[in-house]
Amino acid sequence: MLDKKIDRIRNKMKEKKASVLIMLSVENVTYFIDAMIPSHETSKKRRVIVIVPEKKEPILIIAGMEETFARKYSNIKDIRVYQEYVEDPIDFLGTVLDELDLSGKKVYAEMEGINAKDFLKLQEYANRIGFKIEDATKLLEEIRCIKTPKEIELLRKVCRISEETIAEVFSGLKPGIKEKEVETQFIKTLSLKGGKLKKARFGSGENTGIGNPDAGERKLKKGDLFRTDFLGSFSNYYSDIARTGVLGKPRTEFLDIWSRIFETHMKILDKIRPGISAAELYKFYKKDFEKWGFAPAPMVGHGIGLLINEPPVLNAFNQMELAKGMVLCIEEYHIVKGEIGLHLEDTILVTDTGYELFSNIMDMSSLWVIEL
């Protein structure tokens, strides 16, 4: 697996005439070394850095306390260890770059993964050694948009256990239960399936009219709409699935809104294929949603993986074309602020000829109704 990742990265490096690629963000380092270093996400100063030279073996720079973990779980053989609080990780990076004969060369560094202070220090090394720094953010996005077979299986699994959790918890809802209690049930149910809940974003009644509802003390009542924008995780990969239901007999208004949302949703899914651009999908969504008198959102979907929102973002400005192996969340919602909100979001894999639906457990062709 590492060899295939290296090949993909070095092909991109060759296109850009890059001699070295430096990764610093949690998501890109985790992607490349196939492990999430425990403190990488929680400590800004405990840097974890990957260096991919043009020809030599990749190098992992890590703090001493994480060395044992890295040697056990990462796929990198050349691990360099700095002494935390004694050695500055960017200075340590500079000494490693000194080994690579970079005078007159281009070094691509992930700008979104480095703060201004550290960048200035890295620039000092660039000036001294004589290399030019370019931003690797777009290069890495293009690589990670296409998921590996292992990533696809992990995303398929996290979607499955997340939607199973939603269906099981929804089926047990009844008048009098608090939103917070529903969130607790989400946590327990997903945990038993091996996952972790990042956020449930569960709301009922008028709280469904909040863009991102936060489960509170409100008790569900007969006739209430309820919805979740469910963010689960499994083995560092995320799910993002939205489902809407009603407790008891639904109002005609709810049924009409949902039928329109679902119709647009299915039309968009039918257009998913390699070669169509993000902007084309958004243009169709906007036109169809406005036909119903609904206000279109700024996007109709996004990639997902080690982050909840990854490229490509499906908005009016993104000309990136969809490609086989992308995993996307496609979503539509209609919200009347402070009153009602209905939200549908599915996760799909782009295939040779269309898509595979990952979130395929709940039949959302109509509102999820809890009979009382």
C-alpha positions as CSV (number, residue, x, y, z in Angstrom):
1,M,0.0,0.0,0.0
2,L,2.8,2.4,0.9
3,D,4.5,1.8,-2.5
4,K,1.3,2.7,-4.3
5,K,0.9,5.9,-2.3
6,I,4.6,6.8,-3.0
7,D,4.1,6.2,-6.7
8,R,1.0,8.5,-6.8
9,I,2.8,11.2,-4.9
10,R,6.0,11.0,-6.9
11,N,4.0,11.1,-10.2
12,K,2.5,14.4,-8.9
13,M,5.9,15.6,-7.8
14,K,7.3,14.9,-11.2
15,E,4.6,16.9,-12.8
16,K,5.5,19.9,-10.5
17,K,9.2,19.3,-10.8
18,A,9.4,19.0,-7.0
19,S,12.4,17.4,-5.3
20,V,10.8,17.0,-1.9
21,L,7.3,17.0,-0.5
22,I,6.7,17.9,3.1
23,M,3.4,16.9,4.9
24,L,2.5,18.4,8.3
25,S,-1.3,18.2,8.8
26,V,-3.0,15.4,10.8
27,E,-5.0,14.2,7.9
28,N,-2.2,14.0,5.3
29,V,0.4,12.5,7.7
30,T,-2.2,10.0,8.8
31,Y,-3.0,9.1,5.2
32,F,0.6,8.6,4.2
33,I,1.9,6.7,7.2
34,D,-1.3,4.7,7.7
35,A,-1.6,5.5,11.4
36,M,-2.7,8.5,13.5
37,I,0.0,9.5,16.0
38,P,-2.0,10.0,19.3
39,S,-0.8,13.5,20.2
40,H,-0.7,14.9,16.7
41,E,-4.3,16.0,16.8
42,T,-4.1,17.5,20.3
43,S,-0.7,19.2,20.5
44,K,0.3,22.0,18.1
45,K,3.9,22.0,19.2
46,R,4.5,18.2,19.1
47,R,5.0,18.2,15.4
48,V,4.7,15.1,13.2
49,I,6.3,15.6,9.8
50,V,6.6,13.4,6.7
51,I,9.3,14.1,4.1
52,V,9.0,12.4,0.7
53,P,12.2,12.9,-1.3
54,E,12.3,12.5,-5.0
55,K,14.2,9.2,-4.8
56,K,15.2,8.3,-1.3
57,E,13.0,6.5,1.3
58,P,10.3,8.6,3.0
59,I,11.3,10.1,6.4
60,L,9.1,10.5,9.5
61,I,10.0,13.1,12.1
62,I,8.5,12.6,15.5
63,A,8.8,13.5,19.2
64,G,10.5,11.0,21.4
65,M,7.4,10.0,23.4
66,E,5.7,8.8,20.2
67,E,8.6,6.8,18.8
68,T,7.4,3.4,20.1
69,F,3.9,3.9,18.7
70,A,5.3,5.1,15.3
71,R,7.7,2.2,15.0
72,K,4.8,-0.3,15.8
73,Y,2.0,1.1,13.7
74,S,3.3,3.4,11.0
75,N,4.6,2.1,7.6
76,I,7.7,4.3,7.6
77,K,11.1,2.7,8.2
78,D,13.3,5.9,8.4
79,I,12.1,7.5,11.6
80,R,13.9,10.5,13.1
81,V,13.3,11.5,16.7
82,Y,13.7,14.9,18.2
83,Q,13.8,15.7,21.9
84,E,10.7,17.6,22.8
85,Y,11.3,21.0,24.5
86,V,15.0,20.6,23.8
87,E,15.0,20.6,20.0
88,D,12.6,22.6,17.8
89,P,10.9,20.3,15.3
90,I,11.2,22.8,12.5
91,D,15.0,23.2,13.2
92,F,15.1,19.4,13.2
93,L,13.4,19.4,9.8
94,G,15.9,21.8,8.6
95,T,18.8,19.5,9.5
96,V,17.1,16.7,7.6
97,L,16.6,18.9,4.5
98,D,20.3,19.7,4.7
99,E,21.0,16.1,3.8
100,L,19.0,16.1,0.6
101,D,21.1,18.4,-1.7
102,L,18.3,20.8,-2.4
103,S,20.2,23.9,-3.7
104,G,18.3,25.3,-6.7
105,K,15.5,22.8,-6.2
106,K,11.7,23.1,-5.5
107,V,10.3,21.9,-2.2
108,Y,6.6,21.5,-1.9
109,A,5.4,22.1,1.7
110,E,1.8,21.8,3.0
111,M,1.0,25.4,3.8
112,E,-2.3,24.7,5.5
113,G,-0.4,22.5,8.0
114,I,2.1,25.0,9.2
115,N,1.7,28.2,11.2
116,A,3.2,31.6,10.3
117,K,6.0,31.3,12.9
118,D,7.1,27.9,11.7
119,F,6.8,28.9,8.0
120,L,9.2,31.9,8.6
121,K,11.7,29.5,10.2
122,L,11.4,27.1,7.3
123,Q,11.9,30.0,4.9
124,E,15.1,30.8,6.6
125,Y,16.4,27.3,5.9
126,A,15.2,27.7,2.3
127,N,17.2,30.9,1.9
128,R,20.3,29.4,3.5
129,I,20.2,26.1,1.5
130,G,18.9,27.7,-1.7
131,F,15.6,26.0,-2.4
132,K,12.3,27.4,-3.3
133,I,9.1,26.6,-1.3
134,E,5.9,25.9,-3.1
135,D,2.5,25.1,-1.6
136,A,1.6,21.4,-1.6
137,T,-2.0,21.8,-0.5
138,K,-3.6,21.4,-3.9
139,L,-1.2,18.6,-4.9
140,L,-2.2,16.6,-1.8
141,E,-5.9,17.3,-2.3
142,E,-5.8,15.9,-5.8
143,I,-4.1,12.8,-4.6
144,R,-6.4,12.2,-1.6
145,C,-9.6,12.9,-3.6
146,I,-9.2,9.4,-5.0
147,K,-9.5,6.9,-2.2
148,T,-7.4,3.8,-1.9
149,P,-9.2,0.4,-1.7
150,K,-8.5,0.3,2.0
151,E,-10.0,3.7,2.5
152,I,-13.1,2.8,0.5
153,E,-13.7,-0.3,2.7
154,L,-13.3,1.8,5.9
155,L,-15.7,4.5,4.6
156,R,-18.2,1.8,3.6
157,K,-18.0,0.3,7.1
158,V,-18.3,3.6,9.0
159,C,-21.3,4.5,6.9
160,R,-23.0,1.2,7.6
161,I,-22.5,1.2,11.3
162,S,-23.5,4.9,11.5
163,E,-26.8,4.4,9.6
164,E,-27.5,1.2,11.6
165,T,-27.2,3.4,14.7
166,I,-29.5,6.1,13.4
167,A,-32.2,3.5,12.4
168,E,-32.0,1.7,15.7
169,V,-32.2,4.9,17.8
170,F,-34.9,6.5,15.6
171,S,-37.0,3.3,16.0
172,G,-37.1,3.7,19.7
173,L,-38.1,7.4,19.9
174,K,-41.2,8.3,21.8
175,P,-42.9,11.4,23.3
176,G,-41.1,12.7,26.4
177,I,-37.6,11.7,25.5
178,K,-35.1,14.5,25.7
179,E,-32.8,15.4,22.8
180,K,-29.8,14.9,25.0
181,E,-31.0,11.4,25.8
182,V,-31.2,10.6,22.1
183,E,-27.6,11.8,21.7
184,T,-26.6,9.5,24.5
185,Q,-28.3,6.6,22.8
186,F,-26.4,7.4,19.6
187,I,-23.1,7.3,21.5
188,K,-23.8,4.0,23.2
189,T,-25.2,2.3,20.1
190,L,-22.4,3.3,17.8
191,S,-19.8,2.4,20.5
192,L,-21.1,-1.2,20.6
193,K,-20.6,-1.4,16.8
194,G,-16.9,-0.3,17.2
195,G,-17.4,3.4,16.2
196,K,-17.2,6.7,17.9
197,L,-19.6,9.6,17.7
198,K,-18.0,12.9,16.7
199,K,-21.4,14.8,16.8
200,A,-25.0,13.8,16.4
201,R,-26.4,17.3,15.6
202,F,-29.9,16.2,16.7
203,G,-32.8,18.5,17.0
204,S,-36.6,18.2,17.3
205,G,-39.6,20.5,16.7
206,E,-38.6,24.1,16.3
207,N,-34.9,23.1,16.9
208,T,-34.9,21.4,13.5
209,G,-35.0,24.9,12.1
210,I,-31.4,25.5,13.5
211,G,-28.7,25.0,10.8
212,N,-26.6,22.7,13.0
213,P,-28.8,21.8,16.0
214,D,-27.2,20.8,19.3
215,A,-29.1,18.3,21.4
216,G,-30.5,19.9,24.4
217,E,-33.2,19.6,27.1
218,R,-36.2,19.8,24.8
219,K,-38.6,16.8,25.0
220,L,-40.0,15.3,21.9
221,K,-43.7,15.7,21.4
222,K,-46.3,13.9,19.2
223,G,-46.2,15.3,15.7
224,D,-42.6,16.6,16.0
225,L,-40.2,16.6,13.2
226,F,-36.7,15.4,14.2
227,R,-33.5,15.2,12.4
228,T,-29.8,14.3,12.7
229,D,-26.7,15.3,10.8
230,F,-24.8,12.3,12.1
231,L,-21.0,12.4,12.2
232,G,-19.5,9.1,13.3
233,S,-16.0,7.7,13.0
234,F,-14.3,4.3,12.7
235,S,-10.5,3.8,12.5
236,N,-10.0,7.6,11.9
237,Y,-12.5,7.7,9.0
238,Y,-15.7,9.7,9.1
239,S,-19.4,9.3,8.2
240,D,-21.7,12.2,7.5
241,I,-25.3,11.1,7.1
242,A,-28.5,13.2,7.5
243,R,-31.9,11.7,8.2
244,T,-35.2,13.3,9.0
245,G,-38.3,11.8,10.6
246,V,-41.6,12.6,12.3
247,L,-43.0,11.3,15.6
248,G,-46.5,10.2,14.7
249,K,-48.7,11.2,11.8
250,P,-46.8,13.7,9.6
251,R,-48.3,17.0,8.4
252,T,-49.1,17.3,4.7
253,E,-46.6,20.2,4.6
254,F,-43.8,17.9,5.8
255,L,-44.6,15.2,3.3
256,D,-44.7,17.7,0.4
257,I,-41.4,19.3,1.3
258,W,-39.7,15.9,1.7
259,S,-41.0,14.6,-1.6
260,R,-39.4,17.6,-3.4
261,I,-36.1,17.2,-1.5
262,F,-36.0,13.5,-2.4
263,E,-36.9,14.1,-6.0
264,T,-34.0,16.6,-6.4
265,H,-31.7,14.3,-4.5
266,M,-32.4,11.4,-6.8
267,K,-31.9,13.5,-9.9
268,I,-28.5,14.6,-8.6
269,L,-27.5,11.1,-7.9
270,D,-28.5,10.0,-11.4
271,K,-26.0,12.6,-12.7
272,I,-23.1,11.3,-10.7
273,R,-20.4,9.9,-13.1
274,P,-16.7,10.4,-13.9
275,G,-16.2,13.5,-15.9
276,I,-19.0,15.7,-14.6
277,S,-17.7,18.7,-12.8
278,A,-18.7,19.8,-9.3
279,A,-20.0,23.1,-10.7
280,E,-22.3,21.3,-13.2
281,L,-23.8,19.3,-10.4
282,Y,-24.3,22.4,-8.3
283,K,-25.9,24.3,-11.2
284,F,-28.5,21.5,-11.7
285,Y,-29.2,21.4,-7.9
286,K,-29.7,25.2,-7.7
287,K,-32.0,25.3,-10.6
288,D,-34.1,22.3,-9.4
289,F,-34.3,23.6,-5.8
290,E,-35.3,27.1,-6.9
291,K,-38.1,25.5,-8.9
292,W,-39.6,24.4,-5.6
293,G,-39.2,27.8,-4.1
294,F,-36.5,26.5,-1.8
295,A,-33.3,28.5,-1.1
296,P,-30.3,26.6,-2.4
297,A,-27.4,26.0,0.0
298,P,-23.8,27.2,-0.9
299,M,-22.9,23.6,-1.8
300,V,-24.7,20.3,-2.6
301,G,-22.0,18.0,-1.2
302,H,-18.4,17.4,-0.4
303,G,-15.7,14.7,-0.2
304,I,-15.2,12.8,3.0
305,G,-12.5,10.6,4.6
306,L,-10.0,11.5,7.3
307,L,-11.9,14.8,7.6
308,I,-15.6,15.3,7.5
309,N,-15.4,18.0,4.8
310,E,-12.8,17.1,2.2
311,P,-12.3,18.2,-1.4
312,P,-14.0,18.2,-3.8
313,V,-16.6,20.7,-2.6
314,L,-19.6,20.6,-4.9
315,N,-20.3,24.3,-5.3
316,A,-20.8,26.8,-8.2
317,F,-17.1,27.6,-8.5
318,N,-15.3,24.3,-8.4
319,Q,-14.5,23.0,-11.9
320,M,-12.9,19.8,-10.7
321,E,-14.3,16.8,-12.5
322,L,-15.5,13.7,-10.5
323,A,-13.4,10.6,-10.9
324,K,-13.7,6.9,-10.1
325,G,-12.8,6.3,-6.5
326,M,-14.0,9.6,-5.0
327,V,-16.3,9.2,-2.0
328,L,-18.8,12.0,-1.7
329,C,-21.6,13.2,0.6
330,I,-24.6,14.5,-1.4
331,E,-27.0,16.6,0.6
332,E,-30.0,18.9,0.4
333,Y,-32.0,20.6,3.1
334,H,-34.8,23.0,3.5
335,I,-34.8,25.1,6.7
336,V,-37.3,27.7,7.9
337,K,-35.2,29.4,10.6
338,G,-36.4,28.6,14.1
339,E,-39.4,26.7,12.8
340,I,-38.7,23.5,10.8
341,G,-35.8,21.8,9.0
342,L,-35.7,18.7,6.8
343,H,-32.3,17.3,5.7
344,L,-31.2,14.4,3.5
345,E,-27.6,13.4,3.1
346,D,-26.2,10.2,1.6
347,T,-22.6,8.9,1.0
348,I,-21.7,7.5,-2.4
349,L,-18.7,6.1,-4.2
350,V,-18.1,7.3,-7.7
351,T,-17.8,4.2,-10.0
352,D,-16.9,3.7,-13.7
353,T,-20.5,4.3,-14.8
354,G,-22.2,6.1,-11.9
355,Y,-22.2,5.5,-8.2
356,E,-22.5,3.0,-5.3
357,L,-24.7,4.1,-2.4
358,F,-23.0,3.5,0.9
359,S,-25.8,4.8,3.1
360,N,-28.4,2.3,1.9
361,I,-30.0,0.9,5.0
362,M,-32.9,3.4,5.6
363,D,-35.4,3.9,2.9
364,M,-35.7,7.7,2.7
365,S,-38.0,7.9,-0.3
366,S,-40.5,9.1,2.3
367,L,-40.1,10.6,5.8
368,W,-39.0,8.2,8.5
369,V,-42.3,7.9,10.5
370,I,-42.5,6.6,14.0
371,E,-46.0,5.1,14.5
372,L,-47.6,6.0,17.8
